[in-house]
Amino acid sequence: MEEPDHADLDLAAVLHALGDPVRLALVRRMAEDGESACSPDGVDVPRSTLSNHWRILREAGITQTRRIGKARLMALRRADLDARFPGLLAAVLAEGRR
């Protein structure tokens, strides 16, 4: 489960990942709360679908995964995203506050 280097982040992959309402909600949650469990409360999708959403976010380089025993915690790669695409994440997150 390796995340791409920040220099290898692809704008099309990032925008595709952020274009889904469930994934966008997960990103907003991580932006507010820091890390997120792989099955966060209040997300009403099947576990297999949620796993797919996390995979897409990870492969796009939006998240990083940290393991603690059997648990996995996901967090935004905010610094990497800001370095590669300045202002993109801030704009996406600000749009949700309107």
C-alpha positions in Angstrom: 0.0 0.0 0.0 2.4 2.7 -1.1 1.3 6.2 -1.9 2.8 7.9 -4.9 5.6 10.5 -4.2 4.2 14.0 -4.2 6.0 14.8 -7.4 4.2 11.9 -9.1 0.7 13.1 -8.1 -1.5 13.3 -11.2 -4.1 16.1 -11.4 -6.6 14.0 -13.4 -6.4 11.2 -10.8 -6.7 13.6 -7.9 -9.7 15.3 -9.5 -11.3 12.0 -10.3 -10.9 10.9 -6.7 -12.4 14.1 -5.4 -15.3 14.0 -7.8 -17.2 11.3 -5.9 -19.5 12.6 -3.1 -18.6 9.8 -0.7 -14.8 10.3 -1.2 -15.2 14.0 -0.9 -17.1 13.5 2.4 -14.2 11.3 3.6 -11.7 14.0 2.6 -13.6 16.7 4.4 -13.9 14.5 7.5 -10.1 13.9 7.5 -9.5 17.7 7.0 -11.6 18.4 10.1 -10.7 15.4 12.3 -7.2 14.4 11.3 -7.1 10.7 10.9 -10.1 8.5 10.0 -10.8 4.9 10.7 -11.4 2.7 7.7 -15.1 2.4 8.7 -16.0 5.8 10.1 -19.3 6.4 11.8 -22.0 8.1 9.7 -20.9 6.8 6.3 -23.7 4.7 4.9 -22.2 2.6 2.2 -21.3 -1.1 2.2 -17.9 -2.0 3.6 -16.6 -3.3 0.2 -17.7 0.0 -1.5 -16.0 2.0 1.3 -12.8 -0.1 0.8 -12.9 0.8 -2.9 -13.3 4.5 -2.1 -10.3 4.4 0.3 -8.2 2.6 -2.4 -9.0 5.3 -5.0 -8.0 8.1 -2.6 -4.8 6.3 -1.6 -3.8 5.5 -5.2 -4.5 9.1 -6.3 -2.1 10.2 -3.5 -4.7 12.0 -1.4 -4.4 9.9 1.7 -1.7 8.0 3.6 -2.5 4.9 5.6 -1.0 4.1 9.1 -1.5 0.7 10.6 -1.9 0.1 14.4 -2.2 -3.6 14.9 -5.1 -4.6 12.7 -6.6 -1.1 12.5 -5.9 1.2 9.6 -6.0 5.0 10.0 -6.2 7.2 7.0 -5.0 10.8 6.9 -4.8 13.5 4.2 -1.5 14.1 2.5 -2.2 17.9 2.8 1.4 19.0 2.6 2.1 16.9 -0.5 -1.1 18.0 -2.2 -0.4 21.7 -1.4 3.2 21.3 -2.7 2.1 19.7 -6.0 -1.2 21.6 -6.6 -1.1 24.9 -4.5 -4.6 25.9 -3.4 -6.5 22.9 -4.8 -7.3 21.2 -1.6 -8.2 24.5 0.1 -10.6 25.4 -2.8 -12.2 22.0 -2.7 -12.7 22.1 1.1 -14.0 25.7 1.0 -16.6 24.8 -1.6 -18.1 22.4 0.9 -18.6 25.1 3.5 -20.8 27.2 1.2 
